[in-house]
Amino acid sequence: MPLSTKEDRPSPQQAEAVVHAALDAGVTLIDTADAYARDESEFGHNESLVAAALASYGGDPSSVLVATKGGHTRQGTDWELDGSPGYLRSACEASLRRLGVEAIGLYQYHRPDPATPWEESMGGLRALVDAGLVRMVGISNADIAQIDAAREIVGPPLVSVQNEFSPSFRSSAGELAHCARHGLAFLPWSPFGGVSSAKSLGSTAEEFAAVAEDLGVSVYRVTVAWHLAQADVVLPIPGASRPESIRDSAAAADLQLSADQLARLDAA
């Protein structure tokens, strides 16, 4: 998301280098969305960027799962919603063209639309699976009741839930635990607290910074490792706008936090 929505976003060449650095570090999931753009005029910017970066990668990207989202629209710079089945079908087809694939690996409903009953939106997602346009389905910003309704309507193709979760925002802990009980991947968005707060993580998440200092690593690496330790189904999706930052986040997969350290962070 930071590669497309920020006013001071990286150049296309720099953005490509970030994606390539992620792949070199062993990252196998790239999370994008059609609405990741500065405004309505460049809707789909991030999907096109990801597709171009994958095409220019010198290695083999065949093991990379590209997850995109639909259901958010843009009116100028404003973020609007449309969860109607008809819109989701047209949005999915446009994403397919931008990504240059025959079927989207993981297609996620971006956010509930109050104007469209949740069950209708879920039926629209199931229809995308039945039409062969998507292989797996995810939902985002959903509560437990919505997760269960999605499980009932979408069935086995529903594999993930993407909700906000971070050291400063733990309101989705119930949804995380629910996903763990039912074998659904939980993808915490804004794992560092969001674009505007990430830079100050070291001062706002003091216990995380203290553990990072003890280990001699960054507070960001500790934060990603903490996310991963919450449950086997958790896969955080930190945004990055520099190769160095995505390499640091990826290195968290090899960082083992002690039981005492995890207890300190959970209680922080």
MARROKOL-404588 format. One record per residue: residue in one letter; x, y negated, z of N, C-alpha, C in turn. Coordinates in pm, whole numbers, padded with zeros to 5 digits, always signed. Layout:
BEGIN
AXYZXYZXYZ/...
//
This chain:
BEGIN
M+00081+00122+00000+00000+00000+00000+00085-00127+00000/P+00194-00135+00081+00276-00257+00080+00342-00286-00055/L+00353-00183-00139+00415-00203-00270+00323-00280-00365/S+00196-00295-00329+00101-00358-00421+00023-00474-00362/T-00012-00469-00234-00105-00568-00181-00038-00693-00126/K+00089-00684-00088+00157-00799-00027+00185-00908-00130/E+00174-01032-00087+00208-01143-00176+00355-01139-00214/D+00439-01097-00120+00583-01089-00146+00625-00944-00174/R+00540-00872-00246+00567-00731-00272+00696-00714-00353/P+00757-00596-00347+00879-00571-00422+00855-00578-00573/S+00961-00599-00646+00953-00594-00792+00920-00451-00835/P+00875-00430-00958+00848-00293-01005+00969-00202-00990/Q+01086-00255-01016+01208-00174-01005+01234-00135-00860/Q+01214-00230-00769+01233-00200-00627+01129-00101-00577/A+01005-00119-00622+00898-00028-00582+00927+00114-00630/E+00976+00126-00751+01013+00257-00804+01123+00320-00719/A+01220+00237-00676+01329+00289-00593+01277+00340-00459/V+01173+00277-00404+01114+00323-00278+01051+00461-00297/V+00974+00478-00403+00910+00607-00428+01016+00715-00451/H+01118+00682-00529+01224+00780-00555+01299+00817-00427/A+01322+00718-00340+01388+00746-00212+01304+00840-00127/A+01172+00820-00129+01083+00909-00054+01094+01052-00106/L+01092+01067-00236+01100+01201-00294+01235+01265-00265/D+01341+01187-00274+01475+01239-00243+01485+01285-00098/A+01408+01219-00009+01410+01253+00133+01322+01373+00166/G+01254+01427+00066+01171+01545+00087+01024+01520+00107/V+00981+01395+00089+00838+01363+00102+00760+01432-00010/T+00651+01498+00025+00571+01568-00076+00425+01521-00081/L+00393+01414-00008+00260+01355-00016+00274+01205-00038/I+00210+01155-00141+00205+01011-00166+00059+00969-00157/D+00031+00873-00069-00105+00826-00048-00123+00691-00116/T-00219+00683-00207-00246+00559-00279-00397+00535-00279/A-00441+00434-00352-00584+00404-00366-00602+00311-00484/D-00718+00319-00547-00743+00230-00661-00750+00084-00618/A-00792+00059-00493-00810-00079-00445-00681-00142-00395/Y-00571-00069-00395-00444-00126-00351-00389-00217-00459/A-00422-00344-00447-00382-00447-00542-00401-00581-00473/R-00343-00684-00528-00360-00816-00468-00502-00867-00483/D-00563-00836-00596-00697-00886-00620-00766-00803-00728/E-00886-00843-00761-00969-00770-00856-00905-00757-00994/S-00828-00858-01034-00773-00860-01170-00672-00749-01196/E-00612-00695-01089-00512-00589-01108-00553-00462-01032/F-00682-00438-01028-00736-00318-00964-00667-00195-01022/G-00623-00105-00934-00552+00015-00979-00402-00002-00985/H-00350-00117-00942-00207-00146-00952-00122-00037-00888/N-00157+00007-00767-00073+00103-00696-00075+00240-00761/E-00191+00282-00810-00198+00411-00879-00107+00411-01001/S-00111+00303-01079-00026+00295-01198+00121+00294-01160/L+00153+00225-01052+00291+00218-01003+00339+00358-00964/V+00259+00430-00888+00296+00565-00844+00315+00657-00965/A+00225+00650-01061+00236+00734-01179+00365+00706-01256/A+00399+00577-01269+00521+00541-01341+00645+00589-01266/A+00644+00576-01133+00759+00619-01053+00778+00770-01059/L+00670+00845-01059+00681+00990-01071+00733+01029-01208/A+00689+00958-01311+00732+00989-01448+00880+00961-01468/S+00933+00861-01398+01073+00824-01417+01167+00894-01319/Y+01113+00975-01231+01196+01042-01130+01284+01147-01196/G+01410+01150-01158+01503+01243-01219+01488+01385-01171/G+01427+01406-01055+01407+01540-01002+01276+01600-01048/D+01235+01705-00980+01111+01775-01013+01001+01733-00917/P+00901+01656-00965+00794+01611-00876+00674+01704-00871/S+00690+01826-00922+00575+01915-00935+00515+01955-00800/S+00595+01948-00692+00545+01986-00561+00482+01870-00486/V+00477+01752-00550+00425+01633-00483+00273+01626-00498/L+00204+01610-00388+00059+01591-00389+00029+01442-00388/V-00036+01393-00491-00078+01253-00494-00222+01245-00447/A-00242+01173-00337-00375+01154-00281-00418+01011-00309/T-00533+00995-00371-00584+00860-00393-00722+00847-00330/K-00775+00727-00335-00903+00699-00269-00993+00618-00359/G-01123+00633-00338-01223+00554-00408-01335+00516-00314/G-01408+00411-00347-01519+00366-00263-01503+00222-00219/H-01380+00171-00223-01357+00029-00200-01356-00040-00336/T-01421-00154-00344-01414-00237-00464-01348-00370-00426/R-01313-00447-00523-01256-00579-00496-01336-00683-00572/Q-01374-00787-00501-01441-00903-00561-01347-01021-00539/G-01270-01054-00640-01162-01150-00620-01060-01086-00529/T-01030-01150-00417-00939-01091-00318-01015-01020-00206/D-01148-01029-00205-01228-00966-00100-01239-00815-00121/W-01249-00743-00011-01269-00599-00014-01417-00570+00006/E-01480-00504-00092-01621-00467-00083-01632-00315-00085/L-01756-00264-00077-01778-00120-00069-01884-00075-00169/D-01864+00045-00222-01966+00110-00304-01944+00260-00292/G-02029+00324-00214-02017+00468-00194-02120+00548-00271/S-02185+00486-00369-02285+00559-00447-02218+00666-00532/P-02284+00781-00551-02224+00888-00631-02185+00842-00772/G-02267+00757-00833-02234+00710-00966-02106+00629-00969/Y-02089+00543-00868-01967+00463-00864-01845+00553-00837/L-01859+00647-00744-01747+00734-00714-01705+00815-00837/R-01801+00854-00919-01767+00927-01042-01687+00837-01136/S-01732+00715-01157-01661+00626-01248-01524+00586-01192/A-01517+00567-01060-01389+00532-00998-01290+00647-01010/C-01339+00768-00990-01253+00885-01002-01200+00900-01144/E-01287+00881-01242-01245+00893-01381-01139+00788-01416/A-01153+00667-01362-01054+00563-01386-00921+00599-01318/S-00928+00655-01198-00806+00698-01129-00735+00809-01206/L-00812+00900-01262-00753+01007-01343-00672+00949-01459/R-00727+00848-01524-00657+00787-01637-00530+00717-01591/R-00539+00644-01481-00419+00572-01434-00310+00668-01386/L-00350+00774-01320-00252+00870-01269-00203+00966-01378/G-00276+00972-01487-00236+01057-01598-00245+01206-01568/V-00350+01245-01495-00367+01386-01459-00506+01433-01501/E-00522+01564-01511-00651+01622-01548-00742+01637-01427/A-00682+01654-01310-00759+01665-01186-00677+01602-01074/I-00742+01530-00986-00674+01466-00873-00657+01568-00761/G-00535+01576-00709-00506+01677-00606-00588+01657-00481/L-00592+01534-00430-00671+01502-00310-00739+01368-00332/Y-00871+01369-00338-00949+01247-00359-01023+01215-00231/Q-01001+01094-00178-01053+01056-00047-01156+00942-00059/Y-01262+00956+00017-01362+00850+00026-01308+00744+00120/H-01289+00623+00068-01208+00522+00136-01270+00470+00265/R-01397+00444+00265-01462+00388+00385-01614+00400+00370/P-01685+00432+00477-01831+00443+00468-01895+00314+00417/D-01993+00331+00330-02067+00218+00273-02204+00212+00341/P-02231+00109+00419-02359+00101+00490-02480+00103+00397/A-02460+00065+00271-02572+00061+00177-02601+00197+00114/T-02516+00295+00136-02535+00428+00079-02534+00532+00191/P-02638+00612+00204-02637+00716+00307-02513+00804+00295/W-02454+00835+00408-02331+00915+00410-02348+01047+00334/E-02465+01108+00351-02489+01236+00286-02486+01223+00134/E-02532+01109+00081-02528+01089-00064-02384+01075-00113/S-02305+01002-00037-02164+00988-00075-02093+01122-00072/M-02121+01202+00029-02058+01334+00040-02102+01425-00075/G-02229+01413-00113-02276+01488-00228-02205+01446-00355/G-02176+01316-00365-02102+01267-00480-01961+01324-00486/L-01898+01338-00369-01764+01398-00365-01769+01545-00404/R-01868+01616-00354-01881+01757-00390-01902+01773-00541/A-01976+01679-00601-02000+01685-00745-01870+01667-00823/L-01778+01587-00769-01649+01569-00836-01569+01699-00837/V-01579+01773-00726-01514+01904-00719-01576+01999-00820/D-01709+02003-00821-01780+02095-00910-01753+02063-01057/A-01726+01936-01086-01697+01896-01225-01551+01919-01261/G-01470+01963-01165-01329+01990-01193-01242+01866-01199/L-01295+01753-01148-01219+01628-01154-01124+01614-01035/V-01156+01679-00925-01069+01676-00807-01057+01818-00753/R-00942+01846-00689-00920+01979-00634-00957+01986-00486/M-00922+01880-00414-00952+01874-00271-01010+01738-00238/V-01081+01731-00125-01151+01609-00085-01108+01569+00055/G-01099+01438+00077-01074+01384+00209-01170+01270+00236/I-01184+01236+00364-01266+01121+00402-01179+01030+00490/S-01216+00905+00495-01137+00808+00569-01228+00719+00653/N-01177+00680+00769-01252+00592+00860-01386+00654+00901/A-01379+00782+00936-01501+00858+00970-01502+00896+01117/D-01623+00901+01175-01636+00949+01312-01666+01099+01311/I-01680+01157+01430-01695+01302+01439-01823+01350+01371/A-01933+01277+01389-02058+01317+01324-02044+01315+01173/Q-01976+01214+01121-01956+01206+00977-01863+01317+00927/I-01763+01351+01007-01674+01462+00971-01754+01591+00959/D-01840+01616+01056-01917+01740+01054-02017+01743+00938/A-02077+01629+00908-02168+01622+00793-02093+01650+00664/A-01970+01595+00654-01889+01618+00535-01850+01765+00523/R-01819+01829+00636-01785+01970+00634-01902+02053+00582/E-02022+02014+00622-02142+02088+00581-02171+02069+00433/I-02157+01947+00384-02197+01916+00246-02087+01949+00145/V-01966+01910+00176-01855+01931+00081-01804+02074+00088/G-01805+02133+00206-01761+02270+00221-01609+02281+00224/P-01555+02397+00187-01410+02422+00196-01321+02321+00123/P-01367+02255+00015-01279+02157-00047-01245+02038+00042/L-01321+02016+00151-01287+01908+00244-01167+01953+00327/V-01055+01880+00314-00932+01925+00381-00870+01820+00472/S-00916+01693+00466-00845+01591+00542-00935+01477+00588/V-00887+01411+00695-00950+01290+00748-00839+01188+00767/Q-00861+01067+00718-00762+00960+00730-00823+00847+00813/N-00779+00836+00938-00826+00731+01028-00708+00653+01083/E-00736+00534+01132-00630+00455+01194-00588+00517+01327/F-00456+00524+01349-00403+00577+01474-00259+00529+01488/S-00225+00477+01603-00092+00423+01625-00069+00409+01775/P+00052+00372+01819+00074+00350+01962-00023+00249+02024/S-00064+00150+01946-00154+00047+01998-00300+00071+01965/F-00330+00173+01885-00468+00201+01844-00491+00352+01851/R-00553+00395+01959-00571+00539+01980-00718+00579+01986/S-00803+00493+01933-00947+00519+01939-00988+00643+01859/S-00902+00686+01767-00934+00803+01685-00881+00932+01746/A-00841+00929+01873-00788+01050+01935-00892+01163+01933/G-01018+01129+01950-01123+01231+01946-01135+01295+01809/E-01128+01213+01706-01135+01265+01569-01012+01349+01538/L-00896+01307+01588-00774+01385+01567-00789+01524+01629/A-00836+01529+01752-00854+01658+01819-00958+01743+01747/H-01063+01680+01698-01168+01752+01624-01111+01814+01497/C-01027+01738+01428-00963+01790+01306-00874+01909+01339/A-00801+01900+01450-00714+02011+01489-00795+02137+01517/R-00911+02119+01579-00996+02236+01610-01049+02302+01484/H-01070+02223+01380-01134+02276+01259-01038+02290+01141/G-00909+02272+01166-00811+02296+01061-00811+02193+00950/L-00848+02069+00982-00846+01962+00884-00721+01877+00906/A-00652+01843+00799-00537+01754+00813-00585+01618+00863/F-00508+01559+00953-00539+01425+01004-00426+01333+00960/L-00461+01232+00879-00362+01139+00822-00378+01003+00889/P-00295+00972+00989-00307+00842+01054-00262+00729+00963/W-00351+00634+00936-00306+00518+00859-00265+00406+00956/S-00179+00319+00905-00116+00215+00989-00054+00276+01114/P+00033+00377+01099+00091+00442+01217+00182+00351+01299/F+00225+00238+01239+00307+00141+01312+00225+00021+01358/G+00094+00026+01337+00007-00083+01381-00035-00178+01271/G+00001-00149+01145-00040-00236+01035+00073-00323+00986/V+00056-00374+00865+00162-00453+00799+00203-00573+00883/S+00106-00642+00942+00138-00764+01017+00202-00736+01152/S+00185-00614+01204+00234-00582+01338+00357-00492+01338/A+00386-00428+01226+00493-00328+01224+00628-00386+01262/K+00657-00507+01219+00788-00566+01245+00812-00588+01394/S+00706-00606+01471+00720-00631+01615+00699-00505+01699/L+00701-00388+01637+00673-00264+01709+00769-00245+01826/G+00894-00281+01807+00992-00263+01912+00962-00341+02038/S+00892-00453+02026+00859-00534+02144+00720-00504+02197/T+00630-00459+02112+00492-00431+02158+00476-00289+02212/A+00557-00197+02161+00553-00058+02208+00681-00032+02287/E+00685-00086+02409+00809-00089+02486+00860+00051+02522/E+00771+00141+02557+00816+00276+02593+00872+00348+02472/F+00812+00326+02356+00863+00385+02233+01003+00331+02203/A+01022+00200+02225+01152+00139+02204+01255+00195+02302/A+01212+00220+02425+01303+00274+02526+01349+00416+02489/V+01255+00498+02443+01291+00633+02400+01383+00626+02278/A+01355+00535+02187+01439+00519+02069+01582+00482+02109/E+01593+00394+02207+01727+00354+02253+01800+00473+02317/D+01728+00553+02395+01788+00672+02456+01841+00769+02350/L+01768+00780+02240+01804+00876+02135+01898+00817+02030/G+01913+00686+02031+01999+00622+01932+01939+00620+01793/V+01807+00610+01785+01738+00603+01655+01642+00485+01659/S+01575+00459+01548+01483+00346+01541+01352+00378+01611/V+01282+00273+01653+01151+00290+01716+01052+00347+01615/Y+01076+00323+01487+00986+00375+01384+01001+00527+01371/R+01124+00574+01379+01145+00718+01371+01081+00788+01489/V+01095+00730+01607+01032+00788+01726+00880+00788+01711/T+00825+00681+01656+00679+00672+01641+00626+00777+01546/V+00693+00799+01435+00649+00903+01342+00660+01041+01407/A+00770+01064+01479+00787+01192+01547+00677+01214+01652/W+00639+01108+01721+00529+01117+01818+00398+01154+01750/H+00372+01093+01635+00253+01130+01559+00256+01279+01524/L+00368+01324+01471+00378+01463+01428+00358+01559+01544/A+00394+01516+01665+00382+01603+01781+00240+01610+01837/Q+00150+01526+01789+00014+01525+01842-00060+01655+01813/A-00039+01711+01694-00102+01837+01654-00039+01882+01524/D-00048+02011+01497+00011+02063+01374-00053+02006+01248/V-00175+01953+01261-00247+01905+01143-00217+01758+01111/V-00138+01692+01196-00115+01548+01180-00004+01521+01078/L-00033+01434+00984+00064+01392+00883+00053+01241+00866/P+00136+01164+00938+00128+01018+00927+00171+00970+00789/I+00116+00857+00748+00147+00801+00616+00198+00658+00631/P+00321+00641+00680+00375+00506+00696+00397+00439+00562/G+00359+00313+00553+00386+00236+00433+00532+00195+00433/A+00587+00168+00316+00726+00126+00306+00742+00034+00186/S+00831-00063+00202+00864-00150+00089+01013-00154+00063/R+01090-00072+00139+01234-00061+00118+01274+00086+00123/P+01370+00128+00039+01415+00267+00046+01464+00306+00184/E+01532+00214+00252+01587+00245+00384+01478+00282+00484/S+01366+00212+00477+01260+00236+00576+01191+00369+00552/I+01171+00409+00427+01105+00537+00404+01199+00653+00436/R+01330+00634+00414+01425+00738+00454+01423+00757+00605/D+01414+00647+00679+01412+00654+00824+01286+00724+00872/S+01173+00692+00813+01047+00757+00852+01052+00907+00823/A+01104+00942+00706+01110+01084+00669+01200+01163+00763/A+01305+01098+00815+01397+01167+00906+01330+01206+01036/A+01214+01149+01066+01142+01183+01189+01097+01329+01191/A+01087+01390+01074+01046+01531+01068+01147+01620+01139/D+01271+01574+01152+01376+01652+01216+01408+01603+01356/L+01329+01509+01407+01352+01455+01541+01264+01528+01642/Q+01326+01596+01736+01251+01669+01838+01245+01586+01966/L+01126+01551+02007+01106+01479+02132+01085+01578+02246/S+01146+01551+02360+01130+01641+02475+00990+01628+02534/A+00953+01724+02616+00823+01719+02682+00811+01594+02767/D+00921+01556+02833+00919+01436+02916+00902+01311+02831/Q+00971+01305+02721+00959+01190+02631+00817+01179+02575/L+00760+01291+02535+00624+01288+02483+00525+01245+02590/A+00545+01291+02713+00456+01250+02821+00464+01100+02844/R+00584+01045+02837+00601+00900+02853+00529+00825+02743/L+00541+00873+02620+00479+00804+02506+00327+00819+02509/D+00280+00937+02544+00135+00957+02551+00071+00869+02658/A+00146+00842+02763+00092+00762+02874+00114+00611+02853/A+00193+00576+02753+00227+00434+02733+00106+00351+02693/
//
